[in-house]
Amino acid sequence: MSAGAGSTRGVALVTGGSAGIGRAICSRLLEEGCEVLSLARRSGDLRHPRLHTVEVDLCDREATAAVAQDLARRFEIRTVVHNAGVIRAALLPEVRLADLDDLVELHLACAVQLVQAALPAMQAQRFGRIVLLSSRAAGGMATRSCYSATKAGMLGLARTWALELGPQGITVNVVAPGPIRTDMFHDVVAAGSEQEQRLAASLPVRRLGESADVARAVSFFADPANGFVTGQVLYVCGGSSVGSLTL
C-alpha cells in the first residue's frame, strides 16, 4: 500500500503550511481526514500524526524539484494546494527585476513543478484536486507590480489546466483572499492600528478576514464531492473585489 492510501481523503500537499493561511489549510485538511505534506521554509508549531513537514526554499528551483520528486515517489498525492507567497512591495520606479524573478519562481514556476510531480498519480487514479492561492491584488493594487502580476498569472494557469485536466477527473480552481489578518498582512498594516480599523470599516462586511475563512474555501474546492467545479476563481475578500466607486 502506498503511503497515505489508508487515510480517508488521501494525501494533500500544501505549500507555505507553517503559518497563517497555510497553517489553517493544513489544520482543516487534517480534520477532514487528509494526510498532509506541508512545504515551507521553516517548520511551524502544528503537530499531527498525519502531518509531514518539509523545510524547503520554494524560490530555489533545484531544491523544489528534488523535494517534489521525492514526495511524489513516496506518496500518492491527490490534492495540491499552492499557498506560499511573498509580496515584495514597491512603487514602479523602485521595482527590482530580481524581486520579479523570485515571485515568478515562487508563485508560478513552483506551481508547475509541484503539479507536474503529482500529476502521474492523479492521472492513474483519474482523480485530483488542485487549488492555487492567488490574491484580490491580482485585480491591481498600488505597490504590488510583482505580486499582482504573478498572482494574476495563477488565474491563467488554473484556467488552462482546468481545460487540459478536466477529462481526467482533475479539477483546478483558485482562491483569491484579501485582506486577511496574517503576519504577512501585519507586516504592512500594524495590528490594532487606525489604518487597520479604517480598512475593516471600508469593506462591505465591515471586518477583516481570518485564515479560517480562506481554509473553508480551499476545503470546498478540495472536496472529492465537488468534481463539477473547475476553472473558477473564488474571492474570499469581504467584498473588496466588488466595485471601487463611491457615489
N, C-alpha and C positions, 0 to 999 in steps of 0.2 A: 504494500500500500504506500502511495506517495505521501510525503509529509503534508499534513493538513487535510488529507482525504477523509478523516474521521470527523472533522468539525462540521457543524450544521450548515454554515454558509460558505465553506471553503476558505481559501487564502486571499486576503486583501493586502496589497502593497500601498502604503501611504507615505508620501514624501513630506518632510517638514513636520513629522509627527511628535516632536519632543515638547512643543509648547503651543499655546494659543489655539487657533482654529484646528491645526493638525492634531494636537493632543485630544481635542474634543471629538474629532472624527474617529481617531483610534479608539477612544473610550466607547463611543456609540457603536462602532462595528464589533467591538469585543462583546458588548452587551447583547448584540444580535446574533452572536454565535460564530463570528469570523475568527480565523487565525490571522493575526495581523503582523505584517513586516513593516516596521517603522524606520524610514531612512531620514537621517538628519545629521547635521554637523556635530551635534552633541546629544548624548542620551538625556532624556528627561526624567521626571520623577514618577511617571506612570509605570505601574507594575501589574503583571497579569500572567498566569501560566501559559496563555496562548499569544502573548506578545513577544516578538523578537525584535530587538533594537539593533540597528546597524549604523555606525558612525561613518559618514562619507561626505565629502565636499561635492555637491552635485553640480558645481560650476566647473569641476575638473572632469573633462570628457573621458579620459582614460580610466580614472577611478570609478566613475559612474558605470562605464561599460563593464569593468571587472565585477563590480557588485551585482549588476543586473544579470550578467551571465551566470554567476554563482547561484543567485537566488532562483533563477529560472530552472537551473539544474536540480536544485534541492526541493523546490516547491511547485505545485501546480497552481499558478496564480490565476484566480478567476476575476479579480477586481483590481484595477489600478486607479488610485486617487492621487493626482499630481497637485499637491497643495503648496509646496515650498515656493517661497518668493521673497524678493527684496525690492526696495523702492528706488534708491539712488536719486533722490530729488535734486533737481537743478533747473533753473530757467535756461532757455535756449542758448544764450551766449556762453553759459558755463557747462553745457552738456559735454561729457567726455566720451569719446568713442570707445574707450576701454570699458566704461560702465555699460554701454550698449552691448558690447561683445559679451560681457558677463551675464546680462539679463537674457540675451538671446540663448546663451548656453543653458541657463537655469530654467527659464520658462518654456522654451521651445525645443531645443536640442535634447534636453534631458527627457522631456515627454516622449519624443520619438524613440530614444534609446530604451526607455523602460517598457513602452508598449511593444516595441519590436521584440524584446526579450520574452515578454509574457504571451505574445500572440500565438506561438505554436500550440501551447497548452489550451488556450481559449478555442482555437480552431479545431483542435482534436475533440474537445468537449461540445463544440458548437454552442458555446455559451461564454459570454464575457460582459463585464461592465467596466467602462472607462469613464472617469469623471475628472475633468480639468477644472481647476480653480482659477478663474480669471478675476476680474475686478470691475466694480462700477466705473473705475477710472478708465476702462477700455473705451468709454464714450468721450474721453477727453478731460483733462484736468491740468491746471497750471502747475508747472514744475515737474511734470510727470512724463516728459518726452520718451525716455527709455522704457519706463514702466508701462505707460499706456500703449505704446506701440507693440510691445511683446505680449502684453495681456490681451490686446485685440487680436494678435496673431493666433492665440489659442482658439478663438472662435472659428477661424478658418480651418485650423487643424481638425477640430471636432466635427464640423460640418462635412469636411472631406472624408474623414474616417467613418462617419456615420453612413455615408453612401457606399463606401467600399466594404464595410464590415457587417452591415445590417443583414445581408443574406446568410451570414454565418452565425447568426444568433448573438452578435456582439453589439451592444448599444454604446453610444458615445455622446455624452452631454456635458454641459458647462454650468457651474455655479459661479455667479459673479457677486461677491459680497462687497459691503462697504456702506457706511463706516461701522466697523466692528471694534469693540473695546479689547484690544490685544496690546502686548508690549510694543509691537511694531507701530501700532496706531499712536500709542502714548509717547513714542519717540518723536512724533511730530506734533501732537496735541497733548499737553500736560494733563494728567488725570486730575479731575476736580477743578480745572481752570475755568475761567469765564469763557474762554474760547470753546471748550468742550460743551459747556452749558448752552451757548449760542447755537452751536452746531446741532445739538439734540433738539432744540426748540425749532430749528428750521426744517426738520424732517416731518413729513405728513403724520408719522406715527408718534412723533414727539419723544423719541428716545433713541439712544444708540443701540446698535446690535450687540449681541453676545456670541461667543464662539459656538454655543449650543444651537443658536438659530441656524448657523451655517451647516453644522453637523447633521441637523434634521433634513436639510435639503439634499445633502450628499447621500444620506441614507435612502431617501426616496429614489434617487437615480440608481443606486447600487442594489436595490431590492430585486431579487430574481423575478418577482411577480410583475415588474414594470418593464416588460420587454417590448411594449408598443410605443415607447417614448424614446426618441433618439434624435440627435442633431439639434437639440434645444439649448437655450440659454435661460437660466433662472436667476434673476436679480434678487438677491437677499440683501436689501439696501434700505429698508424703511421707507421706500417710495422716493428715494433721492434720484432715481433714474427717470422719474416721470416729470417732464417739464422743467423749465427754469425761469420762465417769465411770470412775474407777479404784477397783476393789474390793480 
